[in-house]
């Protein structure tokens, strides 16, 4: 349940600030994270940095100067639709206009390799018009709410038969699911994020135009996630059944 703070603001015609409750999960220290990454044989991150126009800072206050949480609390899954090289080229192009700015933190290619697009500490533009339940943040007076300020965005490169807007395609490789499961666990452990806050673009989109990742199968993810938890021992982040 989201926590509502600043109720008095309603009388001033300002939108309520809604924050996610404290999960109570303590982030894992860097040494243990490094050991986990080794046990999982995570592919090294290849650098493919986005042009600075396509990402920004995680904002510490909203459009009205009220303090906002701005550290990662949500993990959002996507697919690219276009090919990996086309995706990277798009993110590396200068996009001065708001509506063309876009990015993810990480891209996972068909062979399971990881491409780093935006550093975790920065705000990637992965889900412009979005909400997670009641949670959304408005960082410009004219903007619609978005979850980007507290999100980590990761995208799977779509298969060649997915380069269109059909409802589904042939899906993702086992290597992609394996890397994704390891990445999700490492992010959860780095920032104290429970499994209940691992979601999809389709689930958080409020523009009614995004429905990715198509043909994603949670059971294929879960198989690798359970193996990763067994290897690293971070079972406290998998609260899918129990909630917070
Ligand atoms: Zn998306």
Boltz pocket constraint, residues with backbone or C-beta under 6 A from the ligand:
constraints:
  - pocket:
      binder: B
      contacts: [[A, 77], [A, 78], [A, 79], [A, 126], [A, 201], [A, 210], [A, 212]]
      max_distance: 6.0
